[in-house]
């Protein structure tokens, strides 16, 4: 199908989505990205956020807690540390991840402390946007 690209979202537990998408919003480590057909090749880390893919005129949304995305001219593959449909995300799910992130932040120093603080902030922002 013209004007679309292959989209795949997988986590260690399961494949969550696969299909032809016209655009894909990805929460990249350095900011949000929109992948579209003929996108320049790139690999990026993910921060906690929402992956949204426009497939068949509808929007599929998934919560991810981290991972990587590979974008090519033909498609985008998101390899998530954890992922679930946004409709299934709960405050309790995010509270557990926030508590774990805060625990890893305790006693951290330097760049590790900065990364941990950013992860806590990203998770708290994500929870506030559910």
MMTF fields as JSON, N, C-alpha, C and O atoms, coordinates in Angstrom:
{
  "mmtfVersion": "1.0.0",
  "mmtfProducer": "UNKNOWN",
  "numBonds": 519,
  "numAtoms": 520,
  "numGroups": 130,
  "numChains": 1,
  "numModels": 1,
  "chainsPerModel": [1],
  "groupsPerChain": [130],
  "chainIdList": ["A"],
  "bondAtomList": [4, 2, 8, 6, 12, 10, 16, 14, 20, 18, 24, 22, 28, 26, 32, 30, 36, 34, 40, 38, 44, 42, 48, 46, 52, 50, 56, 54, 60, 58, 64, 62, 68, 66, 72, 70, 76, 74, 80, 78, 84, 82, 88, 86, 92, 90, 96, 94, 100, 98, 104, 102, 108, 106, 112, 110, 116, 114, 120, 118, 124, 122, 128, 126, 132, 130, 136, 134, 140, 138, 144, 142, 148, 146, 152, 150, 156, 154, 160, 158, 164, 162, 168, 166, 172, 170, 176, 174, 180, 178, 184, 182, 188, 186, 192, 190, 196, 194, 200, 198, 204, 202, 208, 206, 212, 210, 216, 214, 220, 218, 224, 222, 228, 226, 232, 230, 236, 234, 240, 238, 244, 242, 248, 246, 252, 250, 256, 254, 260, 258, 264, 262, 268, 266, 272, 270, 276, 274, 280, 278, 284, 282, 288, 286, 292, 290, 296, 294, 300, 298, 304, 302, 308, 306, 312, 310, 316, 314, 320, 318, 324, 322, 328, 326, 332, 330, 336, 334, 340, 338, 344, 342, 348, 346, 352, 350, 356, 354, 360, 358, 364, 362, 368, 366, 372, 370, 376, 374, 380, 378, 384, 382, 388, 386, 392, 390, 396, 394, 400, 398, 404, 402, 408, 406, 412, 410, 416, 414, 420, 418, 424, 422, 428, 426, 432, 430, 436, 434, 440, 438, 444, 442, 448, 446, 452, 450, 456, 454, 460, 458, 464, 462, 468, 466, 472, 470, 476, 474, 480, 478, 484, 482, 488, 486, 492, 490, 496, 494, 500, 498, 504, 502, 508, 506, 512, 510, 516, 514],
  "bondOrderList": [1, 1, 1, 1, 1, 1, 1, 1, 1, 1, 1, 1, 1, 1, 1, 1, 1, 1, 1, 1, 1, 1, 1, 1, 1, 1, 1, 1, 1, 1, 1, 1, 1, 1, 1, 1, 1, 1, 1, 1, 1, 1, 1, 1, 1, 1, 1, 1, 1, 1, 1, 1, 1, 1, 1, 1, 1, 1, 1, 1, 1, 1, 1, 1, 1, 1, 1, 1, 1, 1, 1, 1, 1, 1, 1, 1, 1, 1, 1, 1, 1, 1, 1, 1, 1, 1, 1, 1, 1, 1, 1, 1, 1, 1, 1, 1, 1, 1, 1, 1, 1, 1, 1, 1, 1, 1, 1, 1, 1, 1, 1, 1, 1, 1, 1, 1, 1, 1, 1, 1, 1, 1, 1, 1, 1, 1, 1, 1, 1],
  "groupList": [{"groupName": "UNK", "atomNameList": ["N", "CA", "C", "O"], "elementList": ["N", "C", "C", "O"], "formalChargeList": [0, 0, 0, 0], "bondAtomList": [1, 0, 2, 1, 3, 2], "bondOrderList": [1, 1, 2], "singleLetterCode": "X", "chemCompType": "L-PEPTIDE LINKING"}],
  "groupTypeList": [0, 0, 0, 0, 0, 0, 0, 0, 0, 0, 0, 0, 0, 0, 0, 0, 0, 0, 0, 0, 0, 0, 0, 0, 0, 0, 0, 0, 0, 0, 0, 0, 0, 0, 0, 0, 0, 0, 0, 0, 0, 0, 0, 0, 0, 0, 0, 0, 0, 0, 0, 0, 0, 0, 0, 0, 0, 0, 0, 0, 0, 0, 0, 0, 0, 0, 0, 0, 0, 0, 0, 0, 0, 0, 0, 0, 0, 0, 0, 0, 0, 0, 0, 0, 0, 0, 0, 0, 0, 0, 0, 0, 0, 0, 0, 0, 0, 0, 0, 0, 0, 0, 0, 0, 0, 0, 0, 0, 0, 0, 0, 0, 0, 0, 0, 0, 0, 0, 0, 0, 0, 0, 0, 0, 0, 0, 0, 0, 0, 0],
  "groupIdList": [1, 2, 3, 4, 5, 6, 7, 8, 9, 10, 11, 12, 13, 14, 15, 16, 17, 18, 19, 20, 21, 22, 23, 24, 25, 26, 27, 28, 29, 30, 31, 32, 33, 34, 35, 36, 37, 38, 39, 40, 41, 42, 43, 44, 45, 46, 47, 48, 49, 50, 51, 52, 53, 54, 55, 56, 57, 58, 59, 60, 61, 62, 63, 64, 65, 66, 67, 68, 69, 70, 71, 72, 73, 74, 75, 76, 77, 78, 79, 80, 81, 82, 83, 84, 85, 86, 87, 88, 89, 90, 91, 92, 93, 94, 95, 96, 97, 98, 99, 100, 101, 102, 103, 104, 105, 106, 107, 108, 109, 110, 111, 112, 113, 114, 115, 116, 117, 118, 119, 120, 121, 122, 123, 124, 125, 126, 127, 128, 129, 130],
  "secStructList": [7, 6, 6, 7, 3, 3, 3, 3, 3, 3, 3, 1, 1, 7, 3, 3, 3, 3, 3, 3, 3, 3, 3, 3, 3, 3, 3, 3, 6, 6, 3, 3, 3, 3, 3, 7, 6, 6, 7, 7, 7, 3, 3, 3, 3, 3, 7, 1, 3, 3, 3, 3, 3, 3, 3, 6, 6, 3, 3, 3, 3, 3, 3, 3, 7, 1, 3, 3, 3, 3, 3, 7, 1, 1, 3, 3, 3, 3, 3, 3, 1, 1, 3, 3, 3, 4, 4, 4, 7, 7, 2, 2, 2, 2, 2, 2, 2, 2, 2, 2, 2, 2, 2, 2, 2, 6, 6, 7, 7, 2, 2, 2, 2, 2, 2, 2, 2, 2, 2, 2, 2, 2, 2, 2, 2, 2, 2, 2, 6, 7],
  "xCoordList": [0.845, 0.0, 0.886, 1.789, 0.632, 1.4, 1.114, -0.008, 2.135, 1.952, 1.942, 1.554, 2.365, 2.43, 3.784, 4.547, 4.054, 5.289, 4.959, 3.974, 5.777, 5.571, 5.864, 6.869, 4.987, 5.166, 5.062, 4.115, 6.042, 6.025, 6.404, 7.376, 5.635, 5.921, 5.95, 4.965, 7.093, 7.244, 7.866, 8.646, 7.496, 8.115, 8.631, 8.334, 9.393, 9.872, 8.737, 8.924, 7.568, 6.451, 5.633, 5.108, 5.517, 4.594, 4.774, 5.42, 4.173, 4.066, 2.764, 1.7, 2.844, 1.655, 0.998, -0.218, 1.782, 1.204, 2.079, 3.304, 1.424, 2.118, 1.146, 0.031, 1.57, 0.695, 1.286, 2.411, 0.517, 0.924, 0.437, -0.766, 1.366, 1.04, 1.419, 2.413, 0.626, 0.968, 1.867, 2.605, 1.822, 2.737, 2.819, 1.892, 3.961, 4.192, 4.875, 5.962, 4.243, 4.835, 5.645, 5.14, 6.913, 7.834, 8.444, 8.979, 8.368, 8.983, 10.493, 10.949, 11.248, 12.69, 13.38, 12.85, 14.555, 15.322, 15.628, 15.734, 15.77, 16.085, 14.88, 15.031, 13.693, 12.478, 11.578, 11.997, 10.336, 9.377, 9.76, 10.276, 9.498, 9.78, 8.517, 7.722, 8.34, 7.279, 7.941, 8.624, 7.736, 8.27, 7.18, 6.021, 7.577, 6.663, 7.39, 8.613, 6.655, 7.329, 8.471, 8.369, 9.551, 10.752, 11.548, 12.335, 11.351, 12.102, 13.577, 13.908, 14.435, 15.871, 16.134, 15.513, 17.038, 17.327, 17.882, 18.728, 17.383, 17.836, 17.516, 16.54, 18.349, 18.094, 18.116, 19.015, 17.132, 17.054, 16.626, 15.902, 17.083, 16.573, 15.193, 14.837, 14.419, 13.084, 13.093, 13.813, 12.298, 12.036, 10.596, 9.838, 10.203, 8.813, 7.871, 8.05, 6.869, 5.933, 4.929, 4.737, 4.294, 3.26, 3.755, 4.207, 3.666, 3.89, 2.504, 1.62, 2.316, 1.017, 1.209, 2.022, 0.455, 0.568, -0.778, -1.807, -0.757, -1.971, -2.061, -1.3, -3.011, -3.205, -4.656, -5.574, -4.86, -6.21, -7.101, -8.276, -6.569, -7.354, -7.626, -8.226, -7.198, -7.393, -6.056, -5.012, -6.087, -4.861, -4.764, -5.667, -3.661, -3.36, -2.332, -1.319, -2.586, -1.678, -1.213, -1.994, 0.093, 0.713, 1.618, 2.315, 1.603, 2.507, 3.78, 3.718, 4.935, 6.225, 7.033, 6.9, 7.86, 8.672, 10.123, 10.91, 10.489, 11.856, 12.097, 11.193, 13.311, 13.665, 14.382, 15.107, 14.17, 14.81, 13.836, 12.881, 14.086, 13.319, 14.299, 15.27, 14.02, 14.79, 13.834, 12.795, 14.207, 13.393, 14.198, 15.373, 13.551, 14.152, 13.172, 12.084, 13.556, 12.66, 11.397, 10.345, 11.505, 10.39, 9.547, 8.422, 10.092, 9.335, 9.966, 11.05, 9.257, 9.737, 9.468, 8.368, 10.487, 10.364, 10.672, 11.727, 9.733, 9.911, 10.099, 9.229, 11.253, 11.573, 11.481, 12.408, 10.372, 10.099, 10.536, 10.385, 11.08, 11.395, 10.106, 10.04, 9.09, 7.739, 6.779, 7.04, 5.677, 4.677, 3.312, 3.189, 2.293, 0.924, 0.024, 0.368, -1.135, -2.061, -2.386, -2.556, -2.47, -2.716, -3.99, -4.053, -5.001, -6.269, -6.101, -6.921, -5.051, -4.807, -3.889, -3.717, -3.306, -2.375, -3.147, -4.188, -2.616, -3.244, -2.256, -1.044, -2.789, -1.927, -1.071, 0.09, -1.633, -0.883, 0.326, 1.407, 0.151, 1.25, 2.38, 3.547, 2.028, 3.048, 3.617, 4.801, 2.798, 3.306, 4.421, 5.408, 4.272, 5.312, 6.606, 7.695, 6.483, 7.676, 8.321, 9.546, 7.502, 8.031, 8.783, 9.871, 8.21, 8.867, 10.209, 11.196, 10.258, 11.506, 12.526, 13.712, 12.071, 12.983, 13.525, 14.699, 12.685, 13.141, 14.144, 15.103, 13.908, 14.84, 16.213, 17.239, 16.229, 17.514, 18.181, 19.395, 17.385, 17.915, 18.631, 19.597, 18.149, 18.747, 20.199, 20.484, 21.092, 22.504, 23.255, 24.475, 22.542, 23.217, 23.946, 23.538, 25.02, 25.786, 26.089, 26.004, 26.441, 26.874, 25.837, 24.65, 26.293, 25.419, 24.342, 23.223, 24.676, 23.694, 22.534, 21.377, 22.845, 21.805, 20.942, 19.724, 21.575, 20.827, 19.876, 18.721, 20.367, 19.533, 18.367, 17.243, 18.626, 17.581, 16.528, 15.33, 16.978, 16.039, 15.172, 13.979, 15.767, 14.999, 13.969, 12.836, 14.349, 13.398, 12.225, 11.077, 12.494, 11.417, 10.505, 9.283, 11.09, 10.292, 9.46, 8.289, 10.056, 9.32, 8.146, 7.054, 8.368, 7.291, 6.185, 5.006, 6.549, 5.54, 4.734, 3.524, 5.401, 4.702, 3.745, 2.606, 4.215, 3.372, 2.138, 1.029, 2.323, 1.184, 0.201, -1.01, 0.702, -0.173, -0.94, -1.958, -0.466, -1.127, -2.058, -2.628, -2.214, -3.121, -4.563, -5.448],
  "yCoordList": [-1.18, 0.0, 1.237, 1.361, 2.135, 3.368, 4.312, 4.371, 5.046, 6.003, 5.373, 6.015, 4.123, 3.469, 2.79, 2.633, 2.396, 1.686, 0.581, 0.667, -0.441, -1.538, -1.044, -0.373, -1.374, -1.014, -2.283, -3.058, -2.483, -3.611, -3.11, -2.372, -3.514, -3.2, -4.51, -5.248, -4.789, -6.014, -5.711, -4.772, -6.534, -6.509, -7.915, -8.816, -8.135, -9.491, -10.509, -11.695, -10.051, -10.959, -11.295, -12.403, -10.322, -10.538, -9.502, -8.469, -9.828, -8.862, -8.107, -8.716, -6.779, -5.99, -5.436, -5.249, -5.171, -4.596, -4.921, -5.002, -5.105, -5.292, -4.912, -5.431, -4.011, -3.598, -2.454, -2.024, -1.967, -0.854, 0.458, 0.661, 1.34, 2.61, 3.78, 3.725, 4.829, 6.037, 6.955, 7.753, 6.859, 7.613, 6.93, 6.244, 7.138, 6.524, 7.546, 8.028, 7.875, 8.774, 7.922, 6.951, 8.296, 7.525, 8.445, 9.502, 8.048, 8.851, 8.579, 7.808, 9.209, 9.008, 9.556, 10.432, 9.043, 9.466, 10.96, 11.602, 11.514, 12.939, 13.78, 14.951, 13.197, 13.927, 13.088, 12.068, 13.527, 12.802, 12.86, 13.868, 11.757, 11.647, 11.148, 10.42, 11.545, 10.983, 10.314, 10.961, 9.011, 8.243, 8.13, 7.843, 8.361, 8.256, 7.521, 7.387, 7.041, 6.353, 7.195, 8.42, 6.536, 7.158, 7.956, 8.827, 7.665, 8.332, 7.955, 6.832, 8.864, 8.561, 7.506, 7.539, 6.581, 5.534, 6.126, 7.02, 5.602, 6.055, 4.977, 4.238, 4.906, 4.065, 4.993, 5.824, 4.856, 5.716, 4.908, 3.919, 5.346, 4.795, 5.371, 6.412, 4.698, 5.185, 5.643, 5.096, 6.637, 7.022, 6.604, 6.332, 6.544, 6.205, 7.174, 8.39, 6.615, 7.452, 6.627, 5.439, 7.279, 6.662, 6.518, 7.487, 5.304, 5.047, 5.046, 4.307, 5.868, 5.963, 5.743, 6.413, 4.799, 4.476, 4.683, 4.206, 5.403, 5.598, 4.462, 4.405, 3.561, 2.386, 2.354, 2.414, 2.259, 2.198, 3.339, 3.118, 4.529, 5.693, 5.8, 6.78, 4.812, 4.855, 4.954, 4.693, 5.329, 5.487, 4.375, 4.198, 3.629, 2.635, 3.25, 3.782, 3.184, 3.788, 2.754, 1.947, 2.807, 1.868, 2.618, 3.554, 2.205, 2.752, 1.921, 0.692, 2.58, 1.898, 2.496, 3.678, 1.673, 2.16, 2.386, 2.873, 2.044, 2.199, 1.205, 0.467, 1.184, 0.261, 0.978, 1.946, 0.489, 1.053, 1.059, 0.283, 1.937, 1.957, 2.047, 2.803, 1.262, 1.327, 1.77, 1.152, 2.847, 3.382, 3.278, 3.642, 2.777, 2.725, 3.36, 3.783, 3.423, 3.986, 3.129, 3.638, 1.826, 0.91, 0.634, 0.146, 0.947, 0.601, 1.059, 1.642, 0.778, 1.11, -0.076, -0.629, -0.454, -1.527, -0.945, -0.348, -1.127, -0.668, -1.901, -2.769, -1.963, -3.045, -2.461, -1.799, -2.706, -2.079, -2.957, -4.178, -2.325, -3.054, -3.632, -4.809, -2.785, -3.169, -2.357, -1.192, -2.968, -2.259, -2.878, -4.081, -2.038, -2.508, -1.489, -0.31, -1.938, -0.969, 0.131, -0.145, 1.357, 2.481, 2.274, 2.662, 1.667, 1.436, 0.505, 0.53, -0.312, -1.246, -0.664, -1.274, 0.486, 1.099, 1.637, 2.277, 1.364, 1.841, 2.665, 2.588, 3.447, 4.202, 3.266, 3.568, 2.129, 1.166, 0.629, 0.479, 0.339, -0.128, 0.9, 0.549, 2.166, 3.215, 3.505, 3.82, 3.405, 3.611, 2.62, 2.985, 1.36, 0.356, 0.744, 0.601, 1.234, 1.626, 2.875, 2.997, 3.796, 5.014, 4.655, 5.175, 3.769, 3.349, 2.685, 2.953, 1.831, 1.162, 2.175, 2.07, 3.155, 4.176, 5.042, 5.412, 5.365, 6.155, 5.37, 5.929, 4.068, 3.222, 3.194, 3.246, 3.112, 3.108, 4.484, 4.6, 5.517, 6.878, 7.091, 7.849, 6.414, 6.554, 6.084, 4.955, 6.932, 6.598, 6.733, 6.568, 7.032, 7.199, 8.544, 9.498, 8.6, 9.841, 10.134, 9.254, 11.374, 11.784, 11.547, 11.806, 11.049, 10.83, 9.794, 9.889, 8.813, 7.787, 8.41, 8.053, 9.346, 10.039, 10.887, 10.953, 11.536, 12.357, 11.503, 11.874, 10.35, 9.449, 8.915, 8.829, 8.56, 8.042, 9.119, 8.836, 10.343, 11.441, 11.708, 11.982, 11.628, 11.83, 10.722, 10.985, 9.494, 8.378, 8.568, 8.35, 8.971, 9.234, 10.327, 10.181, 11.417, 12.526, 12.089, 12.456, 11.306, 10.837, 9.945, 10.071, 9.05, 8.165, 8.949, 8.658, 9.939, 10.75, 11.583, 11.748, 12.101, 12.848, 11.931, 12.302, 10.748, 9.775, 9.444, 9.392, 9.221, 8.926, 10.084, 9.866, 11.308, 12.481, 12.662, 13.353, 12.05, 12.199, 11.036, 11.009, 10.08, 8.948, 9.354, 8.525],
  "zCoordList": [0.0, 0.0, 0.0, 0.827, -0.912, -1.044, 0.122, 0.625, 0.542, 1.63, 3.008, 3.984, 3.096, 4.398, 4.564, 3.611, 5.789, 6.108, 7.1, 7.833, 7.118, 8.064, 9.478, 9.712, 10.411, 11.814, 12.651, 12.512, 13.515, 14.441, 15.826, 15.986, 16.816, 18.215, 18.983, 19.017, 19.597, 20.371, 21.73, 21.89, 22.691, 24.017, 24.268, 23.484, 25.332, 25.6, 25.764, 25.491, 26.207, 26.459, 25.225, 25.109, 24.276, 23.159, 22.061, 22.235, 20.925, 19.83, 20.043, 20.159, 20.095, 20.368, 19.113, 19.086, 18.077, 16.852, 15.657, 15.759, 14.529, 13.271, 12.163, 12.101, 11.295, 10.207, 9.423, 9.675, 8.469, 7.627, 8.245, 8.414, 8.578, 9.235, 8.339, 7.615, 8.396, 7.643, 8.449, 7.871, 9.782, 10.638, 11.995, 12.424, 12.665, 13.965, 14.863, 14.545, 15.979, 16.976, 17.939, 18.501, 18.126, 18.954, 20.015, 19.679, 21.313, 22.364, 22.438, 23.283, 21.561, 21.51, 22.739, 23.422, 23.015, 24.183, 24.146, 25.191, 22.939, 22.802, 22.396, 22.047, 22.439, 22.084, 21.202, 20.655, 21.07, 20.249, 18.783, 18.299, 18.08, 16.648, 15.961, 16.555, 14.709, 13.886, 12.703, 11.909, 12.59, 11.469, 10.411, 10.713, 9.177, 8.037, 6.916, 6.961, 5.91, 4.805, 4.239, 4.168, 3.84, 3.286, 4.31, 3.941, 5.593, 6.666, 6.557, 6.174, 6.883, 6.912, 7.985, 9.048, 7.723, 8.711, 10.012, 9.996, 11.133, 12.444, 13.478, 13.348, 14.492, 15.657, 16.86, 16.991, 17.735, 18.91, 20.121, 20.006, 21.272, 22.517, 22.77, 22.218, 23.603, 23.975, 25.419, 26.254, 25.698, 27.077, 27.382, 26.451, 28.637, 28.934, 28.224, 28.283, 27.556, 26.818, 26.034, 26.293, 25.073, 24.253, 22.821, 22.21, 22.292, 20.873, 20.24, 20.674, 19.221, 18.551, 17.061, 16.425, 16.508, 15.085, 14.41, 14.888, 13.286, 12.504, 11.488, 10.522, 11.732, 10.887, 10.427, 11.246, 9.127, 8.549, 9.041, 9.337, 9.131, 9.525, 11.012, 11.455, 11.801, 13.247, 13.947, 13.35, 15.206, 15.983, 17.023, 17.841, 16.986, 18.008, 18.944, 18.489, 20.264, 21.232, 22.249, 22.754, 22.53, 23.454, 24.412, 24.019, 25.668, 26.663, 26.631, 26.649, 26.583, 26.652, 27.805, 28.122, 28.42, 29.541, 29.153, 29.966, 27.932, 27.451, 26.34, 25.948, 25.833, 24.766, 23.644, 23.871, 22.417, 21.235, 20.067, 20.036, 19.115, 17.867, 16.708, 16.744, 15.688, 14.449, 13.346, 13.114, 12.68, 11.597, 10.312, 10.269, 9.264, 7.931, 6.959, 7.349, 5.713, 4.701, 4.541, 4.155, 4.839, 4.631, 5.877, 5.771, 7.063, 8.255, 9.541, 9.561, 10.619, 11.958, 12.869, 12.887, 13.623, 14.596, 15.966, 16.18, 16.893, 18.261, 19.136, 19.206, 19.802, 20.733, 22.136, 22.601, 22.801, 24.09, 25.249, 25.207, 26.291, 27.528, 28.107, 28.463, 28.191, 28.609, 27.751, 27.451, 27.359, 26.567, 26.802, 27.034, 26.737, 26.806, 26.133, 26.052, 25.647, 25.054, 26.066, 27.254, 25.603, 26.504, 27.315, 28.482, 26.707, 27.404, 28.605, 29.523, 28.607, 29.717, 30.791, 31.847, 30.545, 31.501, 32.699, 32.553, 33.878, 35.107, 35.913, 35.708, 36.826, 37.739, 38.571, 38.85, 38.973, 39.78, 39.007, 39.578, 37.711, 36.87, 36.873, 37.05, 36.677, 36.639, 38.022, 38.143, 39.069, 40.431, 40.749, 41.388, 40.308, 40.529, 39.814, 40.37, 38.577, 37.816, 38.407, 38.421, 38.892, 39.513, 40.794, 41.038, 41.612, 42.858, 42.552, 43.236, 41.546, 41.176, 40.674, 40.987, 39.896, 39.38, 40.513, 40.503, 41.481, 42.628, 43.466, 43.998, 43.572, 44.324, 43.654, 44.331, 42.328, 41.62, 41.672, 41.501, 41.907, 42.006, 43.343, 43.423, 44.393, 45.724, 45.699, 45.301, 46.115, 46.185, 44.873, 44.84, 43.786, 42.499, 42.475, 43.137, 41.708, 41.605, 40.138, 39.281, 39.874, 38.541, 37.468, 37.667, 36.321, 35.17, 35.478, 34.973, 36.299, 36.668, 37.432, 37.212, 38.333, 39.089, 38.163, 38.328, 37.189, 36.231, 35.402, 35.193, 34.927, 34.131, 34.958, 34.464, 36.201, 37.079, 37.358, 37.358, 37.593, 37.837, 36.603, 36.729, 35.425, 34.189, 34.023, 33.62, 34.328, 34.203, 35.154, 34.767, 36.39, 37.351, 36.805, 36.822, 36.324, 35.799, 34.593, 34.486, 33.68, 32.501, 32.901, 32.348, 33.854, 34.313, 35.005, 34.806, 35.818, 36.498, 35.491, 35.646, 34.473, 33.432, 32.68, 32.395, 32.369, 31.671, 32.497, 31.965, 33.792, 34.668, 34.677, 34.661, 34.701, 34.713, 33.407, 33.382, 32.324, 31.023, 30.67, 29.579, 31.584, 31.303, 31.361, 31.15]
}
